[in-house]
Amino acid sequence: MFEKILVANRGEIAMRIIRACKELNIKTVAVYSKADANSMHVEVADEAICIGEGPSADSYLRIDRLVSAAEISDVDAIHPGYGFLSENAHFADVCESCNIRFIGPRSAAMNALGDKAASRTLAKRAGVPTPPGSDGLVATEQEALTSARKIGYPVMIKAVAGGGGRGMRVAHNDVALVKGYHTARSEAEKAFGNSGVYVEKFIENPHHIEFQIFGDTKGNWVHMGERDCSIQRRNQKLIEETPSPLFERKEFRDLRKKMGRAALKIAEVSGYTNAGTVEFIVDEGGNYYFLEVNKRIQVEHPITEEVTGIDLVRLQILVAAGEKLPMSQNDIQMKGHAIEVRVNAEDAFDDFRPSPGRIDVYYAPGGRGVRVDSHAYAGYTIPPYYDSMIGKLITYGKDRTEAMNIMSRALSEYMIRGIKTTIPFEQAILKDPDFRRGDYTTHFVEGLLGGARRELIQVQA
């Protein structure tokens, strides 16, 4: 087992990793930018090393500084969390060449699934359905136009790297395609250092369903059920839940087994190790299509932990240390229902405008069935350089109704003053009758923010 791990991340995921390490009696080293000097993960780690200025390009994305910090502190392994360098195969290679274990998939699997276009090719080889799309990257505006016309509008221009909804644009005609192509490339370059994009058929009114997969180094793979991530805005998830209410419909009840087998097939063909997520979209007819593999732990992993009883971050560390998966597919049982709400420092009623600044009052909810993963506290100043998520509220109940009721109660208790947050908007979602019925698609949020419904929920909030 590892003796010391460097956490190459910040915020709530850094806190989550440090907690798992403490429970395994593993020492931790935090890294931080100057803007994060007062962040909670710096306080709770055994050691902390500053790696640069506030912007991530000058700190959390600097491989040389991360590896130097790891060597100075004499760690056995690096956990990248999510975002930043978590899906960077070169970073994984550098770690291994320095005799530092990378807690994530092997670089070979990361390269096989190295970008979303490569993942589509692998999925086709595995016999898993994919949406119609371009043959690899589109290097020019004209190539993008040619692909879009061949596929048929609407289409989506998608960055091959990263996630979080960045580098993605929908186009319904040539004019929108040209604009979206350049915008997506620019956004992807700034966010991920990779401007590559491809074109894919845009499935209208889909459900976004993902499967948690796990593989060890002994050739064993399991999936841990699905998560429904359809409540999102501009491809950025806001609320996730498991099990998916879609699979409760009589006509869709066989989808869980089919999609679970497809997710495992992707894992096996790629030789995947450690934690990953296979993402799909499901259309209104129940047809499912492979989207991509997120080669890391996901933001929404806590809801899978709640319904399976499996500590995924702890399992990541054990598998990275060479241990065999302690369970088979038949051992994994989903019990109850869990919901996660992302608490972002944003004003949802002002186009989700970021709201960095000082938190004057912070009170987290508690009680039965409530979990809060956050690095925020009263007096903490949210920097303007990073993702605006400041915490995750997770509730668990014996069924979906109980989980929703606990979530509504917990949101009403969650007190954050001094900045704007998405909590009022998410309270409105939990009250919405369509959401209560589980009747929603990826366009649900757009509907809430349109016309009379927007005015109504602002009054309710």
C-alpha positions in Angstrom: 0.0 0.0 0.0 1.1 3.6 -0.7 2.6 5.5 2.2 2.1 9.0 0.8 -0.1 10.4 -2.1 0.1 13.8 -3.7 -3.3 15.2 -4.6 -3.0 17.1 -7.9 -6.2 19.0 -7.7 -8.1 21.5 -5.6 -11.6 22.1 -4.0 -14.0 19.5 -3.0 -12.4 16.6 -4.9 -9.1 17.3 -3.2 -10.9 17.1 0.1 -12.6 13.9 -0.9 -9.3 12.2 -1.9 -7.6 13.4 1.3 -10.4 11.9 3.4 -10.1 8.5 1.7 -6.4 8.6 2.2 -6.7 9.4 5.9 -9.1 6.4 6.3 -6.4 4.2 4.7 -3.7 5.7 7.0 -2.0 7.2 4.0 -0.2 10.6 4.3 -1.2 13.3 1.9 0.5 16.2 0.1 -1.7 19.1 -1.2 -0.7 21.4 -4.0 -2.2 24.8 -4.3 -2.0 28.0 -6.3 -1.5 31.3 -4.6 -5.2 32.0 -5.1 -6.0 28.8 -3.1 -3.6 29.5 -0.2 -6.6 29.6 2.2 -8.5 26.6 0.7 -9.6 23.9 3.0 -7.6 21.1 1.3 -4.4 23.0 2.1 -5.4 22.9 5.8 -6.3 19.3 6.1 -3.4 17.7 4.2 -0.3 16.5 6.0 1.9 18.7 3.7 1.2 21.5 1.3 3.2 22.9 -1.6 2.5 26.1 -3.6 2.9 25.4 -7.3 2.2 28.8 -8.9 -0.1 31.7 -9.6 -3.9 31.7 -9.7 -4.6 30.8 -13.3 -4.6 27.0 -13.8 -2.2 27.3 -16.7 0.4 28.6 -14.2 -0.3 26.1 -11.5 -2.6 23.0 -11.7 -1.9 22.4 -15.4 1.9 22.5 -14.9 3.2 18.9 -15.1 6.7 20.0 -14.3 5.7 21.7 -11.1 3.4 18.8 -10.0 6.1 16.2 -10.6 8.7 18.4 -8.8 6.4 18.7 -5.8 5.9 14.9 -5.8 9.6 14.3 -5.9 10.4 16.9 -3.2 7.8 15.3 -0.9 8.8 11.8 -1.8 5.3 10.4 -2.6 4.4 7.0 -3.9 1.5 8.1 -6.1 -0.4 11.0 -7.5 -4.2 11.2 -7.6 -5.4 13.7 -10.3 -9.0 13.9 -9.2 -11.2 15.2 -12.1 -10.6 18.0 -14.6 -7.2 19.6 -15.0 -4.7 16.8 -15.9 -6.8 13.8 -14.9 -7.3 12.5 -18.5 -3.8 13.5 -19.7 -2.0 10.4 -20.9 1.3 12.3 -21.1 1.0 13.2 -17.4 0.4 9.5 -16.6 3.4 8.5 -18.6 5.6 11.2 -16.9 4.5 9.9 -13.5 5.3 6.3 -14.3 8.7 7.3 -15.8 9.5 9.0 -12.4 8.4 5.9 -10.5 5.3 7.6 -9.2 2.0 5.6 -9.5 -0.7 7.5 -11.4 -4.1 6.7 -9.7 -6.2 6.3 -12.8 -6.3 4.3 -16.0 -3.1 3.2 -17.7 -1.8 5.5 -20.4 -2.4 2.8 -23.0 -6.1 2.8 -22.2 -6.1 6.6 -22.0 -4.6 6.8 -25.5 -7.0 4.2 -26.9 -9.8 6.5 -25.6 -7.6 9.5 -25.9 -10.2 11.8 -27.3 -13.9 11.6 -28.1 -13.3 10.9 -31.8 -10.9 8.0 -31.0 -13.5 6.7 -28.5 -16.2 6.6 -31.2 -13.9 4.4 -33.3 -13.2 2.0 -30.5 -17.0 1.8 -29.7 -17.7 0.9 -33.3 -15.1 -1.9 -33.0 -16.8 -3.1 -29.8 -20.2 -3.2 -31.6 -21.6 -0.4 -29.5 -24.0 2.0 -31.3 -22.7 5.6 -32.0 -24.4 8.7 -33.4 -23.6 9.5 -37.1 -20.5 11.7 -37.1 -17.4 13.0 -39.0 -14.6 10.6 -39.7 -12.3 11.8 -37.0 -11.3 15.4 -36.4 -12.4 18.3 -38.7 -9.3 20.4 -39.3 -10.9 23.3 -41.2 -14.2 25.2 -41.4 -14.9 23.6 -44.8 -14.4 20.1 -43.5 -16.8 20.9 -40.7 -19.4 22.2 -43.2 -19.0 19.1 -45.5 -19.4 16.7 -42.6 -22.5 18.6 -41.2 -24.2 18.6 -44.6 -23.5 14.9 -45.0 -24.8 14.0 -41.5 -27.8 16.4 -41.7 -28.7 19.2 -39.3 -28.9 19.6 -36.4 -25.3 18.7 -35.5 -23.0 19.3 -32.5 -19.4 20.5 -32.8 -17.6 18.7 -29.9 -14.1 19.2 -28.5 -12.2 15.9 -28.4 -10.7 16.7 -25.0 -12.0 17.6 -21.6 -15.6 17.9 -20.5 -17.9 20.0 -18.4 -19.8 21.2 -21.5 -16.9 23.3 -22.7 -16.0 23.2 -26.4 -19.5 22.1 -27.5 -21.9 23.9 -29.7 -25.1 22.9 -31.5 -25.7 24.1 -35.1 -29.0 24.0 -37.1 -27.6 25.5 -40.3 -24.4 26.5 -42.1 -24.1 29.9 -40.5 -24.4 28.5 -37.0 -22.0 25.7 -37.9 -19.2 28.1 -38.9 -19.7 30.3 -35.8 -19.9 27.2 -33.5 -16.8 25.6 -35.1 -14.6 28.6 -34.3 -16.1 29.2 -30.8 -15.8 25.5 -29.8 -12.1 25.4 -31.0 -11.2 28.5 -29.1 -13.0 27.4 -25.9 -11.4 24.0 -26.0 -7.9 25.4 -26.5 -8.3 27.7 -23.5 -9.8 25.0 -21.3 -7.9 21.9 -22.3 -4.9 23.0 -24.4 -6.3 21.1 -27.3 -8.4 22.8 -30.0 -9.4 19.6 -31.8 -13.1 19.1 -32.6 -15.3 16.8 -34.5 -18.9 16.9 -35.8 -21.7 14.6 -34.6 -25.4 14.3 -35.2 -27.3 16.1 -32.5 -30.0 13.9 -30.9 -32.9 16.1 -29.9 -34.6 15.7 -26.5 -32.4 12.9 -25.4 -31.7 11.4 -21.9 -28.1 11.5 -20.8 -27.3 8.2 -19.1 -23.8 7.1 -17.9 -22.5 3.9 -16.4 -19.8 3.7 -13.8 -17.1 1.2 -14.7 -14.1 -0.2 -12.8 -11.3 -2.4 -13.9 -8.3 -3.8 -12.1 -4.9 -4.9 -13.5 -5.8 -8.5 -13.4 -8.3 -8.4 -16.3 -11.5 -8.0 -14.2 -14.2 -5.4 -15.0 -17.5 -4.4 -13.4 -20.1 -1.7 -13.9 -21.9 -0.2 -10.9 -25.1 0.8 -12.5 -26.2 4.0 -14.2 -26.6 7.7 -13.4 -29.1 10.0 -15.0 -27.4 13.3 -15.8 -30.1 14.8 -18.0 -30.7 17.9 -15.8 -28.1 20.1 -17.4 -27.6 23.5 -19.0 -25.4 23.9 -22.1 -24.0 20.4 -21.4 -23.0 21.3 -17.9 -24.7 18.9 -15.4 -26.7 20.4 -12.5 -28.5 17.5 -10.9 -27.8 13.7 -11.2 -29.6 10.7 -9.8 -29.5 7.0 -9.6 -31.3 4.8 -10.6 -32.5 6.6 -13.7 -36.3 7.2 -13.6 -36.2 6.4 -17.4 -35.5 2.8 -16.7 -38.6 2.6 -14.5 -40.8 2.9 -17.6 -42.1 -0.5 -18.7 -40.9 0.0 -22.3 -37.4 0.8 -21.2 -36.8 -1.7 -18.4 -34.4 -3.9 -20.5 -32.1 -0.9 -21.3 -30.1 -1.2 -18.0 -28.9 -4.6 -18.9 -28.2 -3.8 -22.5 -26.3 -0.5 -21.7 -24.5 -2.1 -18.8 -23.2 -4.8 -21.1 -22.2 -2.2 -23.7 -20.3 -0.2 -21.1 -18.4 -3.4 -20.0 -17.6 -4.1 -23.7 -16.0 -0.7 -24.0 -13.9 -1.4 -20.9 -12.8 -4.8 -22.1 -11.9 -3.7 -25.6 -9.8 -0.7 -24.3 -8.2 -2.7 -21.5 -9.5 -0.1 -19.1 -8.2 0.0 -15.5 -9.4 2.0 -12.4 -12.5 4.2 -12.4 -14.2 5.5 -15.5 -17.6 6.4 -16.9 -19.1 5.4 -20.1 -21.6 8.0 -21.3 -24.6 7.4 -23.5 -27.6 9.3 -24.9 -31.0 7.7 -25.2 -33.6 9.0 -27.7 -37.3 9.0 -27.2 -37.6 5.6 -28.9 -35.3 3.9 -26.5 -32.3 3.8 -28.9 -29.0 4.4 -27.1 -25.8 5.7 -28.5 -22.3 5.9 -27.1 -20.9 9.4 -26.4 -17.5 9.1 -24.7 -15.6 7.6 -21.8 -14.6 9.9 -19.0 -11.3 8.4 -17.9 -11.4 9.5 -14.3 -13.5 9.7 -11.2 -16.7 11.7 -11.9 -18.1 14.7 -10.0 -21.3 12.7 -9.5 -19.6 9.6 -8.1 -21.1 10.0 -4.6 -24.6 8.9 -5.7 -23.2 5.6 -7.0 -21.4 5.2 -3.6 -24.7 5.8 -1.8 -26.7 3.1 -3.7 -24.0 0.5 -3.9 -22.2 1.0 -0.6 -18.9 1.1 -2.4 -16.3 3.8 -1.7 -15.1 4.5 -5.2 -12.1 6.8 -4.3 -10.8 4.2 -1.8 -11.3 1.5 -4.4 -9.3 3.7 -6.9 -6.4 3.8 -4.5 -6.5 0.0 -3.7 -6.6 -0.9 -7.4 -3.8 1.5 -8.3 -1.7 -0.2 -5.6 -2.2 -3.5 -7.4 -5.1 -5.1 -5.6 -7.7 -7.2 -7.3 -11.3 -5.9 -7.5 -13.0 -7.2 -4.3 -16.3 -7.9 -6.1 -17.7 -9.4 -9.2 -20.6 -8.1 -11.3 -23.1 -10.3 -9.4 -22.0 -8.8 -6.1 -23.0 -5.3 -7.0 -26.5 -4.4 -6.0 -28.2 -1.0 -6.2 -30.3 -0.3 -3.2 -32.5 2.8 -2.6 -32.2 6.1 -4.5 -29.7 8.9 -4.5 -29.7 12.5 -5.9 -26.8 14.9 -6.2 -27.2 18.7 -6.7 -24.2 20.7 -7.7 -23.9 23.9 -5.7 -22.3 26.5 -8.0 -21.3 30.1 -7.3 -23.5 31.4 -10.1 -26.7 33.4 -10.5 -29.0 31.0 -12.4 -31.5 33.8 -13.1 -28.8 36.0 -14.7 -27.6 33.5 -17.4 -25.7 31.6 -14.7 -23.2 34.4 -14.3 -20.3 33.4 -12.1 -20.3 34.9 -8.6 -16.8 34.7 -7.1 -16.2 36.5 -3.8 -16.2 36.1 -0.1 -18.6 33.8 1.7 -19.9 35.7 4.7 -22.1 32.9 6.2 -21.9 29.2 5.5 -24.2 26.6 7.0 -24.4 23.1 5.6 -27.5 21.0 6.0 -27.5 17.7 7.9 -29.8 15.0 9.2 -30.6 11.5 8.0 -29.9 10.8 4.4 -27.8 14.0 3.8 -24.2 14.2 2.6 -22.3 17.4 1.8 -19.0 17.3 -0.2 -17.5 20.8 -0.1 -14.4 22.8 0.6 -16.3 26.0 1.4 -16.6 27.7 4.8 -17.5 31.1 6.3 -14.8 33.6 5.4 -13.6 31.6 2.4 -13.1 33.7 -0.8 -13.9 31.9 -4.1 -11.3 32.7 -6.7 -12.3 33.7 -10.2 -10.0 31.4 -12.0 -11.7 28.0 -11.7 -14.9 26.1 -12.1 -17.7 27.7 -10.1 -18.8 24.6 -8.2 -18.2 25.0 -4.5 -20.0 21.9 -3.3 -22.2 18.9 -3.8 -25.3 18.1 -1.9 -26.2 14.4 -1.9 -29.4 12.8 -0.5 -30.3 9.2 -0.1 -33.7 7.5 0.5 -35.4 4.2 0.3 -37.0 5.3 -3.0 -37.0 8.3 -5.4 -39.8 10.1 -3.6 -38.0 10.0 -0.2 -34.7 11.1 -1.8 -36.4 14.1 -3.4 -38.2 15.1 -0.2 -34.9 14.9 1.8 -33.2 17.0 -1.0 -35.9 19.7 -0.9 -35.6 19.9 2.9 -31.8 20.0 2.7 -31.7 22.7 0.1 -34.0 24.8 2.3 -31.4 24.5 5.1 -28.3 25.2 3.0 -27.3 28.7 3.9 -24.6 30.5 1.8 -24.4 34.3 2.1 -22.2 36.9 0.4 -22.4 35.4 -3.1 -25.0 34.1 -5.5 -25.5 30.4 -5.8 -27.6 28.0 -7.8 -29.5 26.8 -4.7 -32.7 28.8 -5.4 -33.0 27.5 -8.9 -32.4 23.9 -7.8 -35.1 24.3 -5.2 -37.4 25.2 -8.0 -36.4 22.2 -10.0 -37.2 19.9 -7.0 -40.7 21.4 -6.9 -41.4 21.0 -10.6 -44.1 18.4 -11.3 -42.3 17.1 -14.4 -39.2 16.5 -12.4 -41.1 14.9 -9.6 -42.6 12.5 -12.1 -39.2 11.8 -13.6 -40.4 13.1 -16.9 -37.5 15.2 -18.3 -34.8 15.3 -21.0 -31.6 17.3 -21.4 -33.7 20.3 -22.5 -35.6 20.4 -19.2 -33.6 23.4 -17.8 -34.1 25.4 -21.0 -37.9 24.9 -20.6 -37.8 26.2 -17.0 -35.9 29.3 -18.0 -38.2 30.2 -20.8 -41.2 32.6 -20.7 -43.8 32.5 -18.0 -42.2 29.5 -16.3 -39.1 31.6 -15.6 -41.1 34.3 -13.9 -43.0 31.7 -11.8 -39.9 29.9 -10.5 -38.2 33.2 -9.7 -41.2 34.1 -7.5 -41.1 30.6 -6.0 -37.3 30.8 -5.4 
